[in-house]
Amino acid sequence: MNDLTTLSLEFFAPLGLFAQAGGGGSNSAIITFAIYIVLVMVLAGLSHRLLQSKSFMSEYFLGSRSLGVWAFALTFAATSSSGGSFIGFPSLVYTHGWVVALWIGSYMVVPIFTMGLLGKRINQVARKTGAITIPDVLRDRFDSPGFGGLATVLIVFFMTFNLIAQFKGGSNILQTLLADVPLFHAAKVFTSDTLAGVPFFGAADAGYFLCLLVFTAAVVVYTAYGGFRAVVWTDVLQGVVMVAGVLIMLPMAIYLVGGMEKATKEIARMTPPRAVSLLIETDEPLASPLVLAKNSWLVSGGEGENRRVFRLAAEARIKSGETTAQVKTDEAAKQHIPAIEITFAKHIASARPTTFTSGGKVVSVHQQVVPEEQKKKTGYDGDGQAGVYMKGPGIDKSSADGFLPLGLAISFFFMWNFSGAGQPSNMVRLMAFKDSNTLRRAIFTVAIYYTLIYFPLVVIFMCAKVLLPGWETDSDRIMPEMAKALTLAMNMPWLAGLLVAAPFAAVMSTMDSFLLMISSALVRDVYQRNINPDAPEKTIKRLTYVVTVVVGLTAMLAAVSPPQFLQDIIVFTGSGLSTSFLAPVSLALYWPRFNRQGAIAGMLSGFLTHMLLYTVGFFESGELEPLQLFGFHPFMVGALASAVVSVVVALTTSPPPEHLVRKFFYRD
Amino acid sequence: MTSPGETPHDNSVDDRPPELDPIFVHARREAVVILMVFFVCLTWSVGFYVVDGLQPPGAAAQSTPTVWGLPRWVFWGLLCPWLAVDVFTFWFCFYYMKNDDLDGGSSPNTEGEPGHE
């Protein structure tokens, strides 16, 4: 084992420290990935055929309420495992260490909680009323079109934000996958030339834009064409791909680090990198421009104690005839290039600099750290201390309390469960299973599924800290980079396609569901139930296809200028939806005395509290950071406010009509 | 006002004495058990974190004992309860949760099946 480990680590040194992003074998990866996309399209075609023989609305948006165990379990699990699970979450593990295991720890109860708490009742109520969407259920439960309308508006608002973030995630993954493919580079140049000077699109990164187009085309086509059934079937495929990806990566990662004991001991000695700004220059003016790619390694000071290792956190350029590198920012070009300085001795000793070429010649650059202006220290950076990746609260650049202080640990334990139960996209799936026996089996299936996904992901990306150091510069890319690195190390580059398809599948399975939810909200809840209840099926059908495509394209346009903070946006929208929906829906299902006034007040108070905390936090930090009242996440505060207001308003207003109580709480 | 245990008296709707929907009653009882499990897990995992896994920012570095290559607080505070919850979920789904007929009342064909009293 020791010999093998030594070999592995020697092999990995070049991957982690000396090379850029990944290595060869991308053609094989692309072929595997292309096969996966073809399979998805075939499934969409099959479900479209099934659509012809059933009632359009119920089949297109709810799969005719007939999902069996595997379809129901995997569509539920895959929809919940969004891009966040395979992009943002690995990034968090990599950046903050073992403490992220607790951040996600409440997933141990998520399956039984999110499916068992409301599942049986919401399915029964939806069957009683023939409801197809969540606004449908709420409207019928309280006999209130206004309340249904409010629910529709909130769903469209939050899900549109989330959809844009998911588009960004999918495009980033595709970009990483295609990084080494010559055809992609040629297409990038062509796109860049074509878009140059075009308003709005001209400023977009050509590679990102290209991937965004491909990604949008794939998801919108199969979702619009096949509807809910296609989404469910592709979710099943995607769910299998995700768990297979994780289960293949886990033993590879543990093997290559030489066992968990060894990896954890090395992590215990690691010290966090330091954020710095560099001034980078060449000795002489350059004849042709030089690009210093993001994630390039710079080394100074030879081999001794004076050796210093840096990694660029942004792309920098030196123009022809000039000697100083500049980085493009929103305002102007800057000469201070953001970078990290490696502080862990083992990584410093083994690092090799990136070779830069300009006009076919190797160019040597030298750099110096720019003394930062004295700024107030806002975050907990670990102070160069070893052991910060082993325990909580974990380093956090924006919070002096660290990544997971006690209040937030409690908040997230609540949040994944209560927030998951309050997600309309999950609730819709709970309306679609066939019978309660299916629900029982599916809960257990999802419990095992999550056990096989989430804890192993923590282990894999703790191993990534050992195998691929320095990705703090671009930690959202750690999952695809790890997939490529592992398969290359094991000499199985074809497998990279499957592994990279896992996060892609996660993004797609969430996006398709959200796309369909927005589409159903607009077609069913707005058009059919409020504008034209007697619309013929042909019109509904046509409108559904058009709306699904238009929503997809609109989200794509919004994602052209990519939003930052993928994980933050996902948390913002997820917690926003659940603070608005959880209390009203739960009380609607379990409390006969709950009335329309209480439901509307509860939904609005949850939404407004959540927005208020995020707005205050945004003005304070300039980022999508909410105000954490008493150290708790806005979800906790918002959900509590929603529940209290729901109950108080319901008790202080007139009881609900007797026929509604009888209909939903008493035997027929 | 009508609470779950009470009977609404509205002769205009139906004359027979109303009976609470058994699916509602089952679902509510199952929801209570689920909430209890959640709070047990929260107490155990976060409690273990506080006792063994939390080190205030800036405090002197402490060694972290490991079990099977995982930090001790992760092993006992997260991995073990995670596996225990999987076992509980199996029992809950197949031996506690009722197999109700969601289109009507309780299914008459559930005798002998797990979860049926």
HADDOCK unambig.tbl for C-alpha pairs under 7 A between the chains (distance, minus, plus):
assign (segid A and resid 105 and name CA) (segid B and resid 78 and name CA) 6.31 0.50 0.50
assign (segid A and resid 108 and name CA) (segid B and resid 82 and name CA) 4.97 0.50 0.50
assign (segid A and resid 108 and name CA) (segid B and resid 85 and name CA) 6.51 0.50 0.50
assign (segid A and resid 109 and name CA) (segid B and resid 38 and name CA) 6.44 0.50 0.50
assign (segid A and resid 109 and name CA) (segid B and resid 85 and name CA) 6.83 0.50 0.50
assign (segid A and resid 112 and name CA) (segid B and resid 34 and name CA) 6.98 0.50 0.50
assign (segid A and resid 112 and name CA) (segid B and resid 89 and name CA) 6.70 0.50 0.50
assign (segid A and resid 113 and name CA) (segid B and resid 34 and name CA) 6.11 0.50 0.50
assign (segid A and resid 116 and name CA) (segid B and resid 31 and name CA) 6.88 0.50 0.50
assign (segid A and resid 117 and name CA) (segid B and resid 31 and name CA) 4.90 0.50 0.50
assign (segid A and resid 117 and name CA) (segid B and resid 34 and name CA) 6.83 0.50 0.50
assign (segid A and resid 120 and name CA) (segid B and resid 27 and name CA) 6.39 0.50 0.50
assign (segid A and resid 121 and name CA) (segid B and resid 24 and name CA) 6.58 0.50 0.50
assign (segid A and resid 121 and name CA) (segid B and resid 27 and name CA) 6.45 0.50 0.50
assign (segid A and resid 124 and name CA) (segid B and resid 102 and name CA) 5.16 0.50 0.50
assign (segid A and resid 124 and name CA) (segid B and resid 103 and name CA) 6.75 0.50 0.50
assign (segid A and resid 127 and name CA) (segid B and resid 103 and name CA) 6.71 0.50 0.50
assign (segid A and resid 260 and name CA) (segid B and resid 69 and name CA) 4.57 0.50 0.50
assign (segid A and resid 260 and name CA) (segid B and resid 70 and name CA) 6.97 0.50 0.50
assign (segid A and resid 261 and name CA) (segid B and resid 68 and name CA) 6.69 0.50 0.50
assign (segid A and resid 261 and name CA) (segid B and resid 69 and name CA) 3.71 0.50 0.50
assign (segid A and resid 264 and name CA) (segid B and resid 69 and name CA) 6.24 0.50 0.50
assign (segid A and resid 264 and name CA) (segid B and resid 70 and name CA) 6.81 0.50 0.50
assign (segid A and resid 380 and name CA) (segid B and resid 57 and name CA) 6.95 0.50 0.50
assign (segid A and resid 386 and name CA) (segid B and resid 61 and name CA) 6.83 0.50 0.50
assign (segid A and resid 387 and name CA) (segid B and resid 61 and name CA) 6.17 0.50 0.50
assign (segid A and resid 390 and name CA) (segid B and resid 64 and name CA) 6.92 0.50 0.50
assign (segid A and resid 390 and name CA) (segid B and resid 71 and name CA) 6.89 0.50 0.50
assign (segid A and resid 391 and name CA) (segid B and resid 53 and name CA) 5.07 0.50 0.50
assign (segid A and resid 391 and name CA) (segid B and resid 54 and name CA) 5.72 0.50 0.50
assign (segid A and resid 391 and name CA) (segid B and resid 55 and name CA) 6.47 0.50 0.50
assign (segid A and resid 392 and name CA) (segid B and resid 53 and name CA) 5.83 0.50 0.50
assign (segid A and resid 392 and name CA) (segid B and resid 54 and name CA) 4.51 0.50 0.50
assign (segid A and resid 392 and name CA) (segid B and resid 55 and name CA) 5.86 0.50 0.50
assign (segid A and resid 393 and name CA) (segid B and resid 54 and name CA) 6.07 0.50 0.50
assign (segid A and resid 393 and name CA) (segid B and resid 55 and name CA) 6.68 0.50 0.50
assign (segid A and resid 401 and name CA) (segid B and resid 57 and name CA) 6.74 0.50 0.50
assign (segid A and resid 402 and name CA) (segid B and resid 57 and name CA) 6.80 0.50 0.50
assign (segid A and resid 409 and name CA) (segid B and resid 46 and name CA) 6.99 0.50 0.50
assign (segid A and resid 410 and name CA) (segid B and resid 46 and name CA) 6.90 0.50 0.50
assign (segid A and resid 413 and name CA) (segid B and resid 42 and name CA) 6.61 0.50 0.50
assign (segid A and resid 435 and name CA) (segid B and resid 101 and name CA) 6.87 0.50 0.50
assign (segid A and resid 435 and name CA) (segid B and resid 102 and name CA) 6.39 0.50 0.50
assign (segid A and resid 436 and name CA) (segid B and resid 99 and name CA) 5.47 0.50 0.50
assign (segid A and resid 436 and name CA) (segid B and resid 100 and name CA) 5.89 0.50 0.50
assign (segid A and resid 436 and name CA) (segid B and resid 101 and name CA) 6.89 0.50 0.50
assign (segid A and resid 436 and name CA) (segid B and resid 102 and name CA) 6.88 0.50 0.50
assign (segid A and resid 437 and name CA) (segid B and resid 99 and name CA) 5.67 0.50 0.50
assign (segid A and resid 440 and name CA) (segid B and resid 93 and name CA) 4.87 0.50 0.50
assign (segid A and resid 440 and name CA) (segid B and resid 94 and name CA) 6.77 0.50 0.50
assign (segid A and resid 441 and name CA) (segid B and resid 93 and name CA) 6.77 0.50 0.50
assign (segid A and resid 444 and name CA) (segid B and resid 89 and name CA) 6.08 0.50 0.50
assign (segid A and resid 444 and name CA) (segid B and resid 90 and name CA) 5.96 0.50 0.50
assign (segid A and resid 444 and name CA) (segid B and resid 93 and name CA) 6.73 0.50 0.50
assign (segid A and resid 447 and name CA) (segid B and resid 86 and name CA) 6.24 0.50 0.50
assign (segid A and resid 448 and name CA) (segid B and resid 86 and name CA) 6.84 0.50 0.50
assign (segid A and resid 590 and name CA) (segid B and resid 28 and name CA) 6.82 0.50 0.50
assign (segid A and resid 592 and name CA) (segid B and resid 2 and name CA) 6.52 0.50 0.50
assign (segid A and resid 592 and name CA) (segid B and resid 3 and name CA) 6.00 0.50 0.50
assign (segid A and resid 592 and name CA) (segid B and resid 4 and name CA) 6.28 0.50 0.50
assign (segid A and resid 593 and name CA) (segid B and resid 1 and name CA) 6.41 0.50 0.50
assign (segid A and resid 593 and name CA) (segid B and resid 2 and name CA) 5.76 0.50 0.50
assign (segid A and resid 593 and name CA) (segid B and resid 3 and name CA) 6.04 0.50 0.50
assign (segid A and resid 655 and name CA) (segid B and resid 1 and name CA) 5.50 0.50 0.50
assign (segid A and resid 659 and name CA) (segid B and resid 13 and name CA) 6.76 0.50 0.50
assign (segid A and resid 665 and name CA) (segid B and resid 20 and name CA) 6.02 0.50 0.50
assign (segid A and resid 665 and name CA) (segid B and resid 21 and name CA) 5.53 0.50 0.50
assign (segid A and resid 665 and name CA) (segid B and resid 24 and name CA) 6.54 0.50 0.50
assign (segid A and resid 666 and name CA) (segid B and resid 18 and name CA) 6.40 0.50 0.50
assign (segid A and resid 666 and name CA) (segid B and resid 19 and name CA) 5.57 0.50 0.50
assign (segid A and resid 666 and name CA) (segid B and resid 20 and name CA) 4.25 0.50 0.50
assign (segid A and resid 666 and name CA) (segid B and resid 21 and name CA) 4.32 0.50 0.50
assign (segid A and resid 667 and name CA) (segid B and resid 18 and name CA) 6.89 0.50 0.50
assign (segid A and resid 667 and name CA) (segid B and resid 19 and name CA) 5.65 0.50 0.50
assign (segid A and resid 667 and name CA) (segid B and resid 20 and name CA) 5.70 0.50 0.50
assign (segid A and resid 667 and name CA) (segid B and resid 21 and name CA) 4.29 0.50 0.50
